[in-house]
Amino acid sequence: MAKRDMFKYDFKMGNKIVHSGITNDLDRRESELEQKWPGAHIVRVGRRTTEEAAREWEKGKRMA
């Protein structure tokens, strides 16, 4: 069974999503993204998931 160790997230500034992605460490990723968008914050999307499922979600976000 595949490990569910990935998070999907939206990075928001106010009500606007400025970036979406996947990570296995939300705190680290939020710190990295705050360098580019100070004052923005991560919003976790759904539950932990497998890397494969997270990558499919991410690919769908790019196509939208």
N, C-alpha and C positions, 0 to 999 in steps of 0.2 A: 504494500500500500504506500502511495506517495505521501511524503511529509507535507503537512499544511503549515508552512512556515513563512509564507509570503503575504504581504498586505497590499491592497489596492488603495490608492489615495487620490484625492483632489487637493491641490494647494490653492487656497482662496485668499483673495484680497477683497475684503468686504464680502459682497455677494457674487463677485466675479471669479470664476475658475481661471487661474493664470497658468496652471500646469497640472497634468495628471500623470500618474505613473504607478510603478510597483517597487516594493522594497522589502527587505527582511528586517529592517531597523528603522521604524518611524521617527524616533527621536533624532538619530543621526541625519536622516534625510531632511527632516524639517530644518535642522541647523544649517545644512548645506544650502537649501533653497532660500532661507532667510537672508543669505548673503546677496542674492540677486533681487529679492522682493522683500525688503524690510517691512515688518508689520503684518505680513501675511501669515497664514497658519494652515496646517494640515488637517484635513477632514478624512477620516478613515471611511472607506467604502466597503460595506459588508463585513464578513468575518475573514479570519485567516483562511488562506486557500493554498492550493498546490501551485508550484511555479508554472506549470503548463497552463492551468486555468487562468492564472494572473496574466500571463503573456497573451493569451487569447483576448482577455478583457482589454488589455492595453492596445492591442492591434485594432480592436473595434473602436476604441476611443479616437485613434488617429484617423480612421476612415470617416468618422462622423463629421 
